[in-house]
Amino acid sequence: MTGSHENGTQMAQTRGKIGHALNTSRFAKICEILFIFAVALIVIVIATRIADGNPLVLQALVWTAYLFMLAIVWAGLRLRGQTWKHLGLTFKLGNRRTIIRAVLKSLVVLLAAVAAFVLGSIVGANIVGIPEQADMSGFNYLRGNLPMLMVALVAVFIGSSFGEEVIYRGFLITRLEEIGGKGKWATRVSVILSAIVFGLIHYNWGVMGIIQTAFMGLALGIAYLAVGRNLWIPILAHGYMDALLLVGQYFAPE
């Protein structure tokens, strides 16, 4: 019993030291960010080999990578003595008026994100000189497949809409701000960097897709700050966009 108590005490002390470092050390925050994306990269590399060209399997494993990333973000919050609220995410349902306001704001954010996505298309076509559309062939399995569309809508909301907003807006912007000193410029640079990273992780969409999603990420990052860091609003807006994308692939011609 004494040995178990000592081990428990040592583990608590270790967690306390790690939590203190994550709260105070820029180096520790950078390592946390790198660790999260390294884990995701490893999962995706393994997924690519396992999928063997099967886009459905690959997409499922990518969503799994997001779940791993969310778990690490949650662990970092716990070690710091924080909750999801620190990133702008609460699970307490508000009153009807609050919910209606959030939905209306999310629709405005949706329009801004779509406009940014279109602007990214213009930039990609006219400045970079890439006229083609983003490569969406990885979603061909949805064409005319209603059961798979239903599954994909649920999975994409949890893995992409929710996961990506928590990671790239709530987590990444907040941690980059802390690394930069929390000033106005730190916030601006954090939003831009998070948008660039968000674009790059969509590399499988092609260069045009990277540009489009980077612009979309920039709009969502600005919106995240504009709505008082209420993360549910960009999550909903992102969900609408993903739903439109999936439904569009369902009705896409052969």
C-alpha positions, 0 to 999 in steps of 0.5 A: 500500500505504501508503494502504491501511495508513493507511486501515486504521489510521484505521478501527481507531482509529475503531472503537476510539473507538466501542467506548470510547464504547459502553463508557463513555458513557450517551449512546452507549448510548442512541443505540445503543438508539434506532438499533436500534429506528429501523432496525427501525421503518424496515424495518417501515414499508417492509414494511407498504407492500410487503406491501400487506395480505398478512399472510404477507409482512408477517410475513416482513419483520418477522422480517427486521427482527429479523435486522437488529437482531441484526446491530446488536447483534452489531456493538455487542458486537464494537466493545466487545470483547465476545461474545454471552456478555456477554448470557448467550448461549453456543453451546457445548453442555453435557453431558446433565445441563446440557441436561436442567436447562436444559429443565426450567427452561425449562418452569418459565419457560413456566408462569410466562410463560403465567400472566403472559399470563393475568394480562395478560388479566385486567388488560386485561379488568377494569382497562382495560375491554377484554373482547376477545381479542388480534387474531390475524387476521394468522396466519389463513394457517396454518389447515389449512396444514401446510407453512406451519406447519412453515416458520413454526415454524422462522422464528418460533424464529429470528426471534421466540423467539431474536431477541426474547429476545436483543434485549428480555431480553439486550440491552435489560435489560443496556444499560438497567442500564448506563445506570441504574448497574447497581444493584438499582433500575436492574435492576428498572426495566430489566426493567419498561421492557423489558417495556413496550417488548416489549408495545408492539412487539406493537401489531398484536395490539391493546391487549389483545395489548400488555397480555398480551405486556407481562406475558409480557415481565415474567415472561421478564425476571424469569426471565432474571435468576432463572436467572443470565442464561442466555438459552437458558432464556427463549429455549426458553420463548418458543419453546414459547409461540410453537409453541403459538400457531402450532399453535393457529392451525393448528387454529383454526376458519374 
